[in-house]
Structures are given as C-alpha cells and as structure tokens.
Amino acid sequence: MTSHFFAPEGSYASGKNGAAIQEFKEMVNGLHKAGIAVVMDVVFNHTAEGNEKGQPLNFKGLDNPGYYRLMDNPNLYWNGTGCGNEFRSENPVTRKLILDCLKYWVKEYHVDGFRFDLATIIDKNTIEAMISELPASTILIAEPWAADWKRNQWSKTDFRNTKWAKWNDDFREKVRSFIKGGGERNDLMTVLSGTCFWWTAKPTESINYLECHDGAALNDLLDGNKSRFKLGAICLLTGQGIPMIHEGQEFMKTKKGNDNSYDQDNEINWINWNTKKANEDIFQFYKGLIDLRKRHDNFKHVTPLNNQTVTWYQPGNQRAVGYLLKGNPDFLVLLNSDSNDWVRFQLPDGNDWHVVCNGETVSVKGNLGTAKGDYNVPPIKGIILRSKN
C-alpha cells in the first residue's frame, strides 16, 4: 500500500530523522560485498489511497483523474488490483513518475533490480520504457497477472526475448500436480525445460517457484509428506529457469493451512527456527541441491534446450520421467511420483554413473554409490546421477 514512492520505510530503521536513508544504503552495500544482488519489490499498480472512501494522501488530492483509472462515474475507480484503485500508468506524468522513481532507486541506492507486483495492471508502453530507459544491467521481474484477469494490460506471451522475467505459475501448478501423483507428463516436461514451448523465448525469462508469500505453503498442500516435498525440490533446482525459494520453504515452513496470509502479523507468517531444527534433513537437502546447481551449467541454460543438450526418458508409467542434461559431466535426473510402483529406467551408454542424490540425501561429490544398466526408482523418489567423465 505504497504512499511515498521515493522514501524507504522509516519504521524499519533503528533511528529517526532520515536514518532509514543511510541505513538502507549501508544494507545494500553490505549485501553487495557479500555477493548478493538486491531486488526491490515495488508496487505501481495501485496506491495506499484506496477506493472512493479512501483518504486523500497525495495523488487523489492533487489530480485524481490524472493518476487513477476512473469508471464512467468519475467518483468510482477501476479495481483490477483488488486494493481499491488502479494507478493510471499510461498518463505521461504518471509514467514519468514511475520511471523517475525506478531510476532514483538504482542511482541513489544502487539496487540491482525490481520485482513488480501485479505487473499486468501497468500499461505496455510503460513496461517497454523500463527496458529502454533503465540501465541494461537492471533486473526486471514481473508478477504477470492482475487480481481481476479482465483488467490485464498485457499477457505472459508479451515481452518474449527481452530482459523481462516473469513468475511462472505454470511451473508451480504443473510441478505441484506431478509431485502429488497427478498431472500431465508433457506439461511437466515443458515447464522443466523453461516453458519455452509456451510463453518464454529462453529459460532465463522464467522465474520457477513452488510457493511464495501469496497462497498456501507447499508443506500444507502436501500434508507434511517429506518424500513429495523433496521430489518438488529436485524439480525446482534441476529445472531450467531461475529458481525462487520462499522464506522457510527450505525447511518446510507451515502456515497452518492459511492460504491468504497477506495481513497476518503473527505465527502464521513469522519464521519459527524450531521448524528448521525439526526438518534439518530438508534444509540439508535444499542446501545440497543449491550447491549442485551453482557448480554445473547443465541446470542453467540460457537458450532453449534441444537434442544436443537434453534427452528425455518416458517410461510406461505416466507418473515418471527422466531427463539427461548433457555437458561435462552429464547429469541424469529420474523422477517417480507414483505412490505405489517402482519405475525402471535403462541408463545410457552402459557406463557407471555416480549417485549424486538417492532421494533422501544429496552429495555433490557423488559418493552415494554407483549405478549401471537398469535403475529402479522407488515410489515418490527423485534420483540424480552424474557421469564419470
């Protein structure tokens, strides 16, 4: 519910009288020294002034029809955001305010990029202007939908082959369906490939995720099933695209069944570090997969996969799939979401393979055993093998 777009939130600072400005800059510099980029979540689709009953704070009191999209009755607002109003980004003055604001945070605070809330409420020309007017290195990530789908100004198929990346709810839904024992295998293969057959031109345009601040926690959706949870982690961190992990997801955070906790300042959203202690195996599993991904480009292609980079394995059981990611070395990922049956995969080339993940543990050294010939994957398990070359 932004009201002052150029100001850091003072309540987060340890001091008053402008301390937030200096502390924010120090925070960004510290993160940069640690090798961590800073991507700000920004909200330009609506403002804190709300609907016709909302209190005037700045824009509403200055130029209501200039800054807001109004209905035929000018006392009422379009509300594709679910927050009472829509910021009129197509107005040249409003567009300039948005662009000036983004440039300010890049120049003055050295932030590396932005994630845009309900980005399809922002008009296409303003989105295009961000590409051309912001520094080329600026990270741009869109939440590519509106609260009211009829109010979308653009769709996920737009801005293909640009530097815009988009949250991939297709990845979320297809992988969730698979790890729960359902879904269509072809759909799963598409999202694991970076969704390039649907709406991306390259995998780096896809922000892959299984849970976020909105919606249910994956742990709650899976009723605490650790095997299915680990299977999802393998899909997320071996799939092509940019993986996004919700805070606490790496140790099975629960929101106690609440799937709409945006307004909860309590234990529903707080991080309980005792949960990490209780699920240390999940934390180490994620840690191992992240380490593996960082070490090998097989999982991080910047162009669409083809038969030179991937070979798919489709056994008779539709609840299973395998993919060989070619490189030096090769990696073979075998997934079985069937709750009852083992699935047999015939390994390629007749050579020995190192077991990097046995479904329970990850070892980047590949010292969990070797495999050759046929490999039988147990129910609800994901296996990762590495070639010996």
C-alpha positions as CSV (number, residue, x, y, z in Angstrom):
1,M,0.0,0.0,0.0
2,T,2.6,2.5,-1.1
3,S,2.2,6.2,-0.4
4,H,5.7,7.7,-0.7
5,F,7.4,6.0,-3.7
6,F,10.8,7.7,-3.2
7,A,11.2,7.0,0.5
8,P,12.4,3.9,2.4
9,E,10.1,2.8,5.2
10,G,11.2,4.6,8.3
11,S,9.8,2.0,10.8
12,Y,12.5,-0.5,9.6
13,A,15.3,1.9,10.7
14,S,17.0,1.8,14.1
15,G,16.9,5.7,14.2
16,K,14.7,8.6,13.2
17,N,15.2,11.8,11.3
18,G,16.2,10.2,8.0
19,A,18.2,7.3,9.4
20,A,16.3,5.0,7.1
21,I,18.1,6.5,4.1
22,Q,21.6,5.9,5.3
23,E,20.8,2.5,6.8
24,F,19.2,1.3,3.6
25,K,22.3,2.4,1.6
26,E,24.5,0.6,4.1
27,M,22.4,-2.5,3.8
28,V,22.7,-2.6,0.0
29,N,26.4,-2.0,0.2
30,G,26.9,-4.8,2.7
31,L,24.8,-7.2,0.6
32,H,26.9,-6.4,-2.5
33,K,30.1,-7.0,-0.6
34,A,28.7,-10.5,0.3
35,G,28.0,-11.1,-3.4
36,I,24.2,-10.7,-3.1
37,A,22.2,-8.7,-5.5
38,V,19.3,-6.5,-4.2
39,V,15.9,-6.8,-6.0
40,M,13.2,-4.5,-4.6
41,D,9.6,-5.4,-4.6
42,V,7.7,-2.4,-5.9
43,V,4.0,-1.7,-6.2
44,F,3.0,0.7,-9.0
45,N,-0.4,-0.9,-9.9
46,H,-2.2,0.8,-7.0
47,T,-1.5,3.2,-4.2
48,A,-2.4,3.5,-0.5
49,E,-5.3,5.9,-1.2
50,G,-7.7,3.1,-1.8
51,N,-11.2,3.4,-3.3
52,E,-13.6,6.4,-3.3
53,K,-13.8,6.1,0.5
54,G,-10.1,6.1,0.9
55,Q,-8.3,9.1,2.5
56,P,-6.6,11.5,0.1
57,L,-2.8,11.5,0.7
58,N,-1.1,12.9,-2.4
59,F,-2.3,11.9,-5.9
60,K,-6.0,11.8,-5.1
61,G,-5.8,15.3,-3.7
62,L,-3.6,16.6,-6.5
63,D,-5.1,15.2,-9.7
64,N,-7.4,12.3,-9.3
65,P,-8.3,11.7,-12.9
66,G,-4.7,12.1,-14.0
67,Y,-3.3,9.5,-11.6
68,Y,-6.1,7.0,-11.5
69,R,-8.2,5.0,-13.9
70,L,-11.8,6.0,-13.3
71,M,-15.1,4.4,-14.2
72,D,-17.9,6.2,-16.1
73,N,-18.9,7.6,-12.8
74,P,-15.7,9.6,-12.0
75,N,-16.3,9.1,-8.3
76,L,-15.5,5.4,-8.7
77,Y,-12.3,3.6,-9.5
78,W,-11.4,0.7,-11.7
79,N,-10.2,-2.0,-9.3
80,G,-8.3,-4.7,-11.1
81,T,-5.9,-4.8,-8.2
82,G,-8.3,-5.8,-5.5
83,C,-6.9,-2.9,-3.5
84,G,-9.4,-0.2,-4.4
85,N,-7.8,1.6,-7.3
86,E,-5.6,1.3,-10.4
87,F,-2.7,3.7,-10.9
88,R,-3.0,5.3,-14.4
89,S,0.4,4.4,-15.7
90,E,-0.4,5.4,-19.3
91,N,-0.7,9.1,-18.3
92,P,2.6,10.7,-19.4
93,V,3.0,12.4,-16.0
94,T,2.3,9.1,-14.1
95,R,4.6,7.2,-16.4
96,K,7.4,9.7,-15.8
97,L,6.9,9.4,-12.0
98,I,7.3,5.6,-12.2
99,L,10.4,5.8,-14.4
100,D,11.9,8.6,-12.3
101,C,11.3,6.5,-9.2
102,L,13.0,3.4,-10.6
103,K,16.0,5.4,-11.8
104,Y,16.3,7.0,-8.4
105,W,16.5,3.7,-6.5
106,V,19.1,2.5,-9.0
107,K,21.2,5.7,-8.9
108,E,20.9,6.7,-5.2
109,Y,20.6,3.3,-3.5
110,H,22.3,1.1,-6.1
111,V,19.6,-1.6,-6.1
112,D,20.1,-4.1,-8.8
113,G,16.6,-4.6,-10.0
114,F,12.8,-4.7,-9.3
115,R,10.0,-7.2,-8.9
116,F,6.7,-5.7,-9.9
117,D,3.5,-6.5,-8.0
118,L,0.5,-7.3,-10.3
119,A,2.6,-6.0,-13.2
120,T,-0.1,-6.5,-15.9
121,I,-2.0,-3.5,-14.5
122,I,0.9,-1.4,-15.7
123,D,0.4,-0.5,-19.4
124,K,2.6,-2.0,-22.1
125,N,4.2,1.3,-23.1
126,T,5.4,1.9,-19.6
127,I,6.8,-1.6,-19.4
128,E,8.6,-1.1,-22.7
129,A,10.0,2.2,-21.4
130,M,11.6,0.4,-18.4
131,I,13.6,-1.7,-20.9
132,S,14.9,1.2,-22.8
133,E,15.4,3.8,-20.0
134,L,16.8,1.8,-17.1
135,P,20.5,0.6,-17.2
136,A,20.9,-2.5,-19.2
137,S,22.0,-4.5,-16.2
138,T,18.8,-3.8,-14.3
139,I,16.9,-7.0,-13.3
140,L,13.2,-6.8,-14.2
141,I,10.8,-9.4,-12.8
142,A,7.0,-9.3,-13.3
143,E,4.2,-10.9,-11.4
144,P,2.4,-11.3,-14.7
145,W,-1.3,-11.1,-13.7
146,A,-3.9,-8.9,-12.1
147,A,-6.4,-9.6,-9.3
148,D,-9.1,-9.2,-12.0
149,W,-7.9,-11.1,-15.1
150,K,-10.2,-8.9,-17.3
151,R,-8.1,-5.9,-16.3
152,N,-4.8,-7.3,-17.7
153,Q,-3.0,-4.7,-19.9
154,W,-0.7,-7.5,-21.3
155,S,-0.2,-11.2,-21.1
156,K,2.7,-13.6,-20.3
157,T,3.3,-14.1,-24.0
158,D,4.3,-10.4,-24.4
159,F,7.9,-9.2,-23.9
160,R,9.3,-12.5,-25.1
161,N,13.0,-12.4,-25.8
162,T,13.5,-9.3,-23.7
163,K,15.2,-8.9,-20.3
164,W,11.8,-9.2,-18.6
165,A,11.5,-12.3,-16.5
166,K,8.1,-13.5,-15.1
167,W,6.8,-15.5,-12.2
168,N,5.9,-18.9,-13.7
169,D,2.7,-20.1,-12.2
170,D,2.6,-22.8,-14.9
171,F,5.7,-24.3,-13.3
172,R,4.1,-24.0,-9.9
173,E,0.9,-25.8,-10.9
174,K,2.4,-28.5,-13.2
175,V,5.1,-29.5,-10.7
176,R,2.7,-29.4,-7.8
177,S,0.3,-31.7,-9.7
178,F,3.2,-34.1,-10.6
179,I,4.7,-34.4,-7.1
180,K,1.2,-35.1,-5.7
181,G,0.9,-38.0,-8.2
182,G,-1.1,-36.4,-11.0
183,G,-0.8,-34.0,-13.9
184,E,0.2,-34.5,-17.5
185,R,3.8,-35.6,-18.2
186,N,4.2,-33.5,-21.3
187,D,3.2,-30.4,-19.3
188,L,5.8,-31.3,-16.7
189,M,8.5,-31.7,-19.4
190,T,7.6,-28.3,-20.8
191,V,8.0,-26.4,-17.6
192,L,11.2,-28.3,-16.6
193,S,12.6,-27.1,-20.0
194,G,12.0,-23.4,-19.1
195,T,8.5,-23.2,-20.6
196,C,10.0,-22.2,-24.0
197,F,7.2,-24.0,-25.9
198,W,4.6,-21.9,-24.3
199,W,5.5,-18.3,-23.4
200,T,9.2,-17.8,-22.9
201,A,11.9,-17.4,-25.6
202,K,14.6,-18.6,-23.3
203,P,14.7,-20.2,-19.8
204,T,16.1,-17.1,-18.1
205,E,12.7,-15.4,-18.6
206,S,11.1,-18.0,-16.3
207,I,11.0,-17.5,-12.5
208,N,10.3,-21.0,-11.3
209,Y,8.7,-21.5,-7.9
210,L,6.5,-23.9,-5.8
211,E,5.3,-21.4,-3.2
212,C,5.5,-17.7,-2.5
213,H,4.1,-15.2,0.0
214,D,0.7,-15.5,-1.6
215,G,-1.2,-18.8,-1.4
216,A,-0.6,-21.9,0.6
217,A,2.7,-23.2,1.8
218,L,3.8,-26.3,0.0
219,N,4.2,-28.2,3.2
220,D,0.5,-27.7,3.9
221,L,-0.5,-28.7,0.4
222,L,1.4,-31.9,0.8
223,D,0.2,-32.6,4.3
224,G,3.8,-32.7,5.5
225,N,4.9,-35.6,3.2
226,K,8.7,-35.2,3.1
227,S,9.1,-37.6,0.1
228,R,6.9,-35.5,-2.1
229,F,8.5,-32.3,-0.7
230,K,12.0,-33.5,-1.7
231,L,10.7,-34.5,-5.1
232,G,9.5,-31.0,-5.7
233,A,12.8,-29.6,-4.6
234,I,14.6,-31.7,-7.2
235,C,12.2,-30.4,-9.9
236,L,12.8,-26.8,-8.8
237,L,16.6,-26.9,-8.6
238,T,17.3,-29.1,-11.7
239,G,14.7,-27.4,-14.0
240,Q,15.7,-24.8,-16.5
241,G,14.9,-21.2,-15.4
242,I,15.6,-19.1,-12.4
243,P,14.5,-20.9,-9.1
244,M,12.8,-18.9,-6.4
245,I,12.5,-20.2,-2.9
246,H,10.1,-18.7,-0.4
247,E,11.5,-17.9,3.0
248,G,11.2,-21.0,5.2
249,Q,10.4,-23.3,2.3
250,E,13.9,-24.8,2.6
251,F,12.8,-26.3,6.0
252,M,9.1,-27.0,5.3
253,K,7.6,-23.8,6.8
254,T,3.9,-24.2,7.6
255,K,1.2,-21.5,7.5
256,K,-1.1,-23.9,9.4
257,G,-3.4,-24.2,6.3
258,N,-3.8,-20.4,5.8
259,D,-3.6,-19.8,2.0
260,N,-4.2,-16.0,2.2
261,S,-2.0,-14.7,4.9
262,Y,-1.1,-11.3,3.5
263,D,-2.4,-9.4,6.5
264,Q,-1.2,-11.7,9.3
265,D,1.5,-10.3,11.6
266,N,1.6,-13.4,13.8
267,E,3.0,-17.0,13.9
268,I,1.3,-17.8,10.6
269,N,3.9,-15.6,8.8
270,W,6.7,-15.5,11.3
271,I,9.8,-17.7,10.8
272,N,9.9,-20.4,13.5
273,W,13.5,-21.5,13.7
274,N,12.5,-24.6,15.7
275,T,10.9,-25.8,12.4
276,K,14.3,-25.7,10.9
277,K,15.7,-27.9,13.7
278,A,12.9,-30.3,13.3
279,N,13.4,-30.5,9.5
280,E,17.2,-30.3,9.3
281,D,17.2,-33.1,6.7
282,I,15.1,-30.9,4.3
283,F,17.4,-28.0,4.9
284,Q,20.4,-30.0,4.0
285,F,18.7,-31.5,1.0
286,Y,18.0,-28.0,-0.3
287,K,21.5,-26.9,0.5
288,G,23.0,-29.8,-1.4
289,L,20.8,-29.2,-4.5
290,I,21.7,-25.4,-4.5
291,D,25.4,-26.3,-4.3
292,L,25.0,-28.7,-7.2
293,R,23.2,-26.2,-9.3
294,K,25.8,-23.5,-8.7
295,R,28.6,-25.8,-9.7
296,H,27.2,-27.0,-13.1
297,D,25.8,-25.2,-16.1
298,N,23.7,-28.2,-17.1
299,F,20.9,-26.8,-14.9
300,K,21.3,-23.2,-16.0
301,H,21.0,-23.0,-19.8
302,V,20.4,-19.5,-21.2
303,T,19.0,-20.8,-24.5
304,P,16.2,-23.3,-25.1
305,L,17.0,-26.9,-24.7
306,N,17.4,-29.1,-27.8
307,N,18.5,-32.6,-28.6
308,Q,22.1,-31.5,-28.2
309,T,21.5,-30.6,-24.6
310,V,18.8,-32.9,-23.3
311,T,17.4,-36.4,-23.8
312,W,14.1,-37.4,-22.3
313,Y,13.2,-40.8,-20.9
314,Q,9.5,-41.6,-20.8
315,P,8.8,-45.0,-19.2
316,G,5.4,-46.7,-19.4
317,N,4.3,-45.3,-16.1
318,Q,3.0,-41.8,-16.7
319,R,3.9,-40.8,-13.2
320,A,7.6,-40.9,-14.0
321,V,10.0,-39.1,-16.3
322,G,13.8,-38.8,-16.7
323,Y,16.0,-36.2,-18.4
324,L,19.6,-36.4,-19.3
325,L,21.2,-33.0,-19.2
326,K,24.3,-33.2,-21.4
327,G,27.6,-31.5,-20.5
328,N,30.9,-32.2,-18.9
329,P,29.9,-34.2,-16.9
330,D,26.4,-35.3,-17.9
331,F,23.6,-35.4,-15.3
332,L,20.6,-37.8,-15.4
333,V,17.5,-36.9,-13.3
334,L,15.0,-39.6,-12.7
335,L,11.6,-38.8,-11.1
336,N,8.9,-41.1,-9.9
337,S,5.8,-39.6,-8.3
338,D,3.8,-42.9,-8.2
339,S,2.9,-43.7,-4.6
340,N,2.9,-47.5,-5.1
341,D,5.1,-48.7,-8.0
342,W,8.8,-48.7,-8.6
343,V,9.8,-47.5,-12.1
344,R,12.7,-49.0,-14.1
345,F,14.9,-46.7,-16.2
346,Q,17.6,-48.1,-18.6
347,L,20.7,-46.0,-18.1
348,P,22.5,-44.8,-21.2
349,D,25.9,-45.9,-22.7
350,G,26.5,-48.9,-20.4
351,N,28.9,-47.0,-18.2
352,D,29.0,-46.5,-14.5
353,W,27.2,-43.4,-13.0
354,H,27.8,-41.7,-9.7
355,V,24.8,-41.3,-7.4
356,V,24.6,-37.6,-6.5
357,C,21.1,-37.8,-5.0
358,N,19.4,-41.0,-3.8
359,G,16.1,-39.4,-3.0
360,E,17.0,-38.8,0.6
361,T,20.4,-37.2,0.6
362,V,22.4,-35.0,-1.8
363,S,26.2,-35.3,-2.2
364,V,27.9,-33.1,-4.8
365,K,30.9,-35.5,-4.7
366,G,28.7,-38.3,-6.0
367,N,29.8,-40.7,-3.3
368,L,26.3,-42.2,-2.6
369,G,27.1,-45.2,-4.8
370,T,27.3,-46.1,-8.4
371,A,24.7,-47.2,-11.0
372,K,24.9,-49.1,-14.3
373,G,22.4,-50.8,-16.6
374,D,18.9,-50.6,-15.2
375,Y,18.0,-48.3,-12.3
376,N,14.8,-48.9,-10.3
377,V,13.4,-45.7,-8.8
378,P,11.3,-46.3,-5.6
379,P,7.9,-44.7,-5.2
380,I,7.9,-40.9,-4.6
381,K,11.6,-40.5,-5.1
382,G,13.9,-38.4,-7.3
383,I,17.4,-39.7,-8.3
384,I,20.3,-37.7,-9.7
385,L,23.2,-39.4,-11.4
386,R,26.4,-38.0,-12.7
387,S,28.5,-39.5,-15.5
388,K,32.1,-40.5,-14.7
389,N,33.7,-38.5,-17.4
